[in-house]
Amino acid sequence: MRFEFATRQIADYKVVTPVYEGPLDLLLQLIEQAELDITRLALAQVTNQYLEHLQSMPQRDPEEVSAFLVIAAKLLQVKSEALLPRPPVREEGEEDPGEALARQLIIYRRYKQIAEQLGERSRQGLRCYLRLA
């Protein structure tokens, strides 16, 4: 479902929060244009209001419900991107932490194999007796 279709389906629903009051589609538009800070908006409150709106409806329109889900998913994505930390920018020539970990695991595996071989030799050596002449 495209966002244009979703916004047309739910255009008459109004959101009321401390930071925004108006249509849901306009809320999404303001957030996408960075005119409203999504981190100040409680998405749980928006969702709860919509659930109350659904309960008050005598007949639920599946297209309207799916339109709300599309817009809510987009709002959730934008908010999570705003709240999650950005990965650090690496300097040129700096090793990727994932590559460094993989290299260290390969070295560890080699040492573990050698230790197992030495342990096996030791166990075999304890069962052997030298003949003294």
N, C-alpha and C positions, 0 to 999 in steps of 0.2 A: 504494500500500500504506500502510495506516495504521500509526502507531507501536505501538498496542496489539497489533495482529496480529503485527508484527515482534518485539516483545518476548516474546510467547508462543512463537513459533517457535524462538527461540534461548535460552530460559530456562536450559537445562542447561549451556551453555558458560560456562566460568570464565576470567576474565582475571587474570593475575598480573603486577603491576608494582610498582616501589618505593613508589608512592603509593596504590595500590589493589589489593585482591585480592578477587575475588568475581564474581558474574554480570554479564554485559555489560549487561543491561537495567537493573540496579540502578546501574551506573556512569553510564548516561545519565540516570537519574532524579536521582542525587546532583548531577550537573553542572547539570541544568536547575533544580534547587532551590538552586543556589549553595552547596551544602554541601561541594563538592570543587572546587578550582581547576583548571580544565582546562589552564591554561598550564603546570602542573607535570606534566601527563600526556603521555607520548610516544605519539602516535597511531600512529606507524610501528611501535613495539613491539607495540601491540595488534593491528595488522594482520598483522604477521609471525607472531605467536602463532596467530592465526586461520588463516592459510595453512598453518602446520604442523599444526593441528588438522584441516584439510581433507585434507591429504595422508595423515594417519593413518586417515582414515575409509575403510572398504571401499566404501561407496556414498554418493555425495553427494546430499543432498536439496536440490533447487533452491529450495524454499521457505525452507529454513534459510539458504542462501547469500544469497538475495535479502533475507532479514530482516537478516542481518549488514550487507549493503550499505546498507540503509535507515538502520540505527543508525550505521554508520560515516560516512555522508554527513551525518547530523545532528550528530555529534560534530565533524566537520570544519568545518561551518558555524559552530557555536558557538565553536570555537577560533579560527577566522579572524576572527570578529566581536570576540573578546576581544583579539586581537593587533593588528588594524589600527587606525590612529589614527582618532579621531572627527573629522568635519569641524568647523572652528572655528565658534563661534556668532557671528553677525554682530550688531553693534549696530543699533539702529533708525536708519534713514536711511542706513546704510552701503551702498555700491553692491556689487552682486553681482560677483565677479571675472569670471565668464563674460560678463555684460552689458558690463562695462568693456572686455573684450577684443574683443567684437563691435563695440562703438562705435569702438574704435581701428582695427579692420580696415576699417570703412566709411570712416573718414577717410583711411586709408592708400590705399585703392582710389581715392578721389576725387583725391588728390594724384598718384597714379600716372597716372591718365587725363589730368590737366592737363599733366603732364610729357611724356606722349606727344604730346599736341596741340601743345605748344610745340616739341618736337623736330621734328615734321612741318613746322611753319611755318618753322623754321630751315632745314631741308633744302630746302624750296621757295624760300626767300629766297636761298639761295646760288646758285640757278640763274637767278635773275632779275637783270637789270641795270637800273639806273636811268638814265633818259635825262636828261642834263644839258643845259639850254638856255642 
